[in-house]
Amino acid sequence: MPPEKPQWTELYTEVVTGGLCTGCAGCIIACPHDVLDYDTSDGAYKPFHLDIDGSIDSCTHGEKGCTMCTRACPRFRMWETEIDEKRFGRERTDDEVFGQSLDIVLARATDPELAAAGQDGGFVSALLTFALENDHIDAALVSGLEGGGSWRAVPTMVRTRDEVLATAGSRYTYSANTLAYPDAIATGAERIALVGMGCQASAPGAMQARKAGKIARRLSLSIGLLCSKTFDDAIFEELFEAKYGIARHEIVKMNIKGVFQLWLTEDRYVEVPLKECHAWTREGCKSCPDFAAEHADISTGGIGSFSDWTLTIVRTEAGRELLDAMIAAGAVETRPGDDDPAGIALLRRLAGVSRKRWPATAVEAPRRLPA
């Protein structure tokens, strides 16, 4: 009996409509036939099959043997163990609740402009700027903001310091940053960094583990963002404006530190209780088990006791080499992660909470927790 070649039909049934899809869009950028697209209407954030070929749940290219969409999906079948084996040479242990790591440090940019523009010390902004200016990468896929003060997050490709600065800071609505991949390819980029939450940070590892060709090679650096959830874009009108009278264009900066923090024009500041935001939790986040972006080269987040330092988890040798080069060049400063035991404890707790989200009906691995 010939080996099974899972394709769009299986991906659609098991992931897209099976409650596992995070909306990372890895399948879309990996599709060599351009028959998949992305739906952001009504908070969907999911791939769909175009009616130019096959139907909503079938693909003629898949029937002929194309498996690229399932090779790219970081939630398809034994995704976690496959990526673990490829990235780290072994599966994580049950005690490694927030994934495998080489080092945990607190880091921040030494450049005042990058530190001010970025979030929690500007480490990711400093990393991207350093990597672009020192020939580590050709481009990076990040989230930017749609023009006109909409605060709508959109996939964006950056290649320069100015572009990094223009896209710095956090958005808590969803942007499938992978969708900026074609823009990077159009510039001739061959070494591309992907910045995104765990759902996106795992996509390069899935592609590499399943041998997804050029795209797996080009996505050469994965920067993960610690993430409990993102919110549907409707939260701006339906909560911030309806209850607090805050229009989108008035928001200057946002962060989450136990509450949803909003800095507004005219030096105004508002805190929104997180419990009021839960109703706008994006559907794709509700079963995601990966708070800590476990398959990134470097995972980062602004949790813990220090608001001007980024908790940074170095997971791969490639990540360690890049951070060491940044330290040697004076682009960042670091201190031991143990300086913030409360931050490490929170990392472990939030990672454990996320792992419990993984459905019992799916493959078991992501639900494993220490006794």
C-alpha positions in Angstrom: 0.0 0.0 0.0 1.5 3.4 -1.0 2.3 5.8 1.8 -0.3 8.4 2.6 0.3 11.9 1.2 -1.8 14.2 3.4 -2.9 17.3 1.5 -5.5 20.2 1.7 -8.4 17.8 2.3 -6.8 16.5 5.5 -5.6 19.9 6.5 -9.0 21.4 6.1 -10.7 18.7 8.0 -8.2 18.1 10.8 -6.9 21.7 11.4 -8.8 24.5 9.6 -12.3 23.3 10.7 -11.0 20.9 13.4 -10.4 23.7 16.0 -6.6 23.6 15.7 -5.9 26.4 13.2 -4.1 29.4 14.6 -4.2 31.4 11.4 -0.5 31.5 10.9 -0.9 31.4 7.1 2.1 29.1 6.7 0.1 26.9 4.3 -0.7 29.9 2.1 2.8 31.1 1.5 4.0 27.5 1.0 1.4 26.7 -1.6 3.1 26.6 -5.0 -0.1 26.8 -7.0 -1.6 30.0 -5.4 -5.0 28.3 -4.7 -5.1 29.3 -1.0 -6.0 32.7 0.4 -6.6 34.2 3.9 -9.9 35.3 5.4 -9.8 38.1 8.0 -13.5 39.0 7.8 -15.6 38.7 11.0 -12.6 37.6 13.0 -11.9 34.4 11.0 -8.1 34.7 10.5 -8.0 31.4 8.6 -6.9 30.0 5.2 -9.5 29.1 2.6 -9.3 27.3 -0.8 -10.2 29.4 -3.8 -12.9 28.2 -6.1 -10.6 28.5 -9.1 -9.5 24.9 -8.4 -11.3 22.1 -6.6 -13.7 23.2 -3.9 -13.6 24.5 -0.3 -12.4 21.1 1.0 -10.6 19.6 -2.0 -7.7 20.5 -4.1 -6.9 19.0 -7.5 -3.2 19.6 -7.0 -3.4 17.7 -3.7 -5.1 14.9 -5.5 -2.1 14.8 -7.8 0.3 14.5 -5.0 1.1 18.1 -3.7 1.5 18.1 0.1 3.1 21.5 0.6 0.2 22.9 2.8 0.4 20.1 5.3 4.2 20.3 5.3 4.0 23.9 6.3 1.4 23.6 9.0 2.7 23.9 12.6 -0.5 22.3 14.0 -0.8 19.3 11.7 -0.7 15.9 13.4 2.6 15.3 15.2 3.8 18.8 14.7 5.4 19.3 18.1 7.6 16.2 18.2 8.6 16.6 14.6 9.7 20.2 15.0 11.4 19.3 18.4 13.4 16.6 16.7 14.5 18.9 13.8 15.3 22.0 15.8 16.8 20.4 19.0 17.5 16.8 18.1 15.1 15.4 20.7 11.6 15.8 22.1 11.2 18.2 25.0 10.7 16.6 28.4 7.6 16.9 30.5 9.4 19.3 32.8 10.3 21.6 30.0 7.0 23.3 30.2 8.1 26.4 28.3 10.2 24.4 25.8 13.9 23.7 25.4 16.5 26.4 26.0 20.2 27.1 26.1 20.1 30.4 28.0 17.6 32.7 29.7 18.6 36.3 30.0 17.1 39.8 30.4 18.1 42.0 27.5 17.6 45.5 26.2 18.8 47.8 23.4 21.7 50.1 24.2 20.6 52.5 21.4 18.2 55.0 23.0 16.1 55.4 19.9 15.6 51.7 19.5 14.9 51.3 23.2 12.3 54.1 23.2 10.5 53.0 20.0 10.4 49.3 20.9 8.6 47.4 23.6 10.1 46.6 27.0 13.6 47.7 26.3 13.5 47.5 22.5 15.4 44.2 22.3 13.6 42.8 19.2 14.1 46.1 17.4 17.8 46.0 18.2 18.0 42.4 17.1 16.4 43.1 13.7 18.5 46.2 13.1 21.7 44.5 14.0 20.9 41.4 11.9 20.0 43.5 8.9 23.0 45.8 9.1 25.5 43.0 9.8 24.6 40.6 7.0 22.8 38.0 9.1 19.5 38.4 7.2 18.2 40.1 4.1 14.7 41.0 5.3 12.3 40.4 8.2 8.6 39.7 8.3 6.9 41.7 11.1 3.6 43.4 11.9 3.1 47.0 10.9 0.1 49.3 11.2 -2.3 50.2 8.5 -2.2 53.9 7.7 -4.6 56.5 8.9 -4.5 55.8 12.6 -6.5 52.7 12.3 -4.3 50.6 14.6 -5.1 47.6 12.4 -2.1 45.3 12.3 -0.9 44.2 8.9 1.9 41.9 7.7 5.0 44.0 6.8 8.4 43.3 5.3 11.3 45.4 6.7 14.9 45.7 5.4 16.3 48.9 7.0 16.7 50.5 10.5 14.1 53.1 9.6 11.6 50.4 8.6 12.2 48.6 11.9 11.6 51.8 13.8 8.4 52.4 11.9 7.0 49.0 12.9 8.3 48.8 16.4 6.1 48.2 19.4 3.4 45.7 20.1 -0.1 45.2 18.7 -2.5 42.8 20.4 -4.7 42.1 17.5 -3.5 39.5 15.0 -1.2 39.9 12.0 -0.2 36.8 10.0 3.3 38.1 9.4 4.1 35.2 7.1 2.0 36.8 4.5 4.7 39.4 3.9 6.9 36.6 2.6 6.2 37.3 -1.1 7.2 40.9 -0.6 10.6 39.7 0.7 11.1 37.3 -2.1 10.3 40.1 -4.6 13.4 42.0 -3.3 15.6 38.9 -3.8 15.8 38.1 -0.1 17.2 34.6 0.6 17.7 34.9 4.4 14.5 35.9 6.0 13.7 36.4 9.7 10.1 35.8 10.9 8.9 37.6 14.0 5.7 36.3 15.5 3.9 34.5 18.3 4.3 30.8 18.9 1.9 29.8 16.2 4.0 31.6 13.6 7.4 30.9 15.1 6.8 27.2 14.7 6.0 27.5 11.0 9.7 27.5 9.8 10.5 24.5 12.0 7.5 22.6 10.5 8.6 23.4 7.0 12.2 22.4 7.8 11.2 19.2 9.5 9.0 18.2 6.6 11.4 19.3 3.8 9.2 22.1 2.3 11.9 23.2 -0.1 13.1 26.7 -0.7 10.7 28.3 1.7 12.1 26.2 4.5 15.6 27.3 3.7 14.8 31.0 3.3 13.0 31.3 6.7 16.4 31.1 8.4 15.7 32.9 11.6 12.6 32.7 13.9 12.0 35.3 16.6 9.2 34.3 18.9 7.0 36.5 21.0 5.6 35.3 24.3 1.8 35.3 23.9 -1.2 34.2 25.9 -3.7 35.4 23.3 -4.5 38.1 20.7 -7.8 39.9 20.2 -10.2 40.4 17.4 -9.9 43.8 15.7 -13.5 44.5 16.7 -12.3 45.2 20.2 -11.4 48.8 19.2 -15.0 49.8 18.4 -16.9 47.4 20.5 -15.0 47.9 23.8 -12.4 50.7 23.7 -14.7 53.2 21.9 -18.1 52.0 23.0 -17.3 51.9 26.8 -14.3 54.2 27.2 -14.8 56.6 24.4 -11.3 55.9 22.9 -11.1 56.2 19.1 -8.5 54.2 17.3 -6.6 57.3 16.1 -6.2 58.5 19.7 -4.0 55.5 20.7 -0.3 56.1 20.7 1.0 53.0 22.3 -0.4 49.8 24.0 0.9 47.1 26.3 -0.4 44.4 28.6 0.9 44.2 32.2 -1.9 42.6 34.1 -4.3 45.1 32.5 -4.6 46.4 28.9 -2.6 49.7 29.0 -3.4 52.4 26.5 -1.4 55.6 26.0 -3.3 58.2 24.2 -2.8 61.6 22.6 -2.5 64.6 24.8 -0.6 62.5 27.4 -3.7 60.6 28.5 -3.5 57.1 29.9 -6.2 54.5 30.4 -6.2 51.0 31.9 -8.8 48.4 30.7 -9.2 45.3 32.9 -8.3 42.2 31.0 -11.5 40.4 32.1 -13.4 42.9 30.0 -11.3 42.0 26.9 -11.8 38.2 27.0 -15.0 38.3 24.9 -12.8 39.5 22.0 -10.3 36.7 22.3 -9.4 35.5 18.8 -10.8 32.1 18.0 -7.5 30.7 16.8 -5.9 31.4 20.2 -8.4 29.3 22.2 -6.7 26.0 21.6 -3.1 27.2 21.1 -0.8 25.4 23.6 2.3 27.5 22.9 2.7 30.6 25.1 6.5 30.6 25.0 7.1 30.4 21.2 9.0 27.1 21.8 10.3 26.5 18.4 11.9 29.9 17.8 15.6 30.6 17.7 15.1 33.3 20.3 11.8 33.8 22.3 11.1 37.2 23.9 8.5 38.8 26.0 7.9 41.7 28.4 6.9 39.7 31.4 8.3 39.9 34.9 9.4 42.7 37.3 11.3 44.9 34.9 9.4 46.9 32.3 12.5 48.1 30.5 14.1 44.7 30.0 12.9 41.9 27.7 12.9 38.3 29.1 14.8 36.5 26.4 15.0 32.7 25.9 17.8 31.5 23.7 16.8 28.2 22.2 19.2 27.3 19.3 22.9 27.7 18.6 22.0 30.1 15.8 20.1 32.2 18.3 23.1 32.1 20.7 25.6 33.1 18.1 23.5 36.1 17.0 23.0 37.3 20.6 26.7 36.8 21.4 27.5 38.9 18.3 25.1 41.6 19.4 26.6 41.7 22.9 30.2 41.8 21.5 29.2 44.8 19.3 27.5 46.6 22.2 24.1 46.5 20.5 22.4 45.1 23.6 23.1 44.7 27.2 22.1 41.6 29.2 21.8 40.4 32.7 21.0 36.9 34.0 17.4 35.7 33.9 17.8 34.6 37.5 17.7 38.3 38.4 14.0 38.1 37.9 12.8 34.9 39.5 9.2 36.2 39.5 9.5 36.5 35.7 10.7 33.0 35.3 7.9 31.7 37.6 5.4 33.6 35.5 6.8 32.2 32.3 6.5 28.7 33.6 2.9 29.3 34.9 1.6 30.9 31.7 3.2 28.2 29.6 1.5 25.5 31.6 -1.9 27.3 31.3 -1.5 27.5 27.5 -0.6 23.8 27.3 -3.9 22.9 28.9 -5.8 24.5 26.1 -4.7 21.8 23.6 -7.8 19.7 22.8 -7.9 16.2 24.3 -9.1 14.9 20.9 -5.9 16.0 19.1 -2.5 14.4 19.3 -1.4 14.1 22.9 2.1 15.7 23.0 1.3 19.4 23.6 -0.8 18.6 26.7 1.9 16.8 28.5 2.7 18.4 31.8 4.9 17.4 34.8 3.2 15.4 37.5 
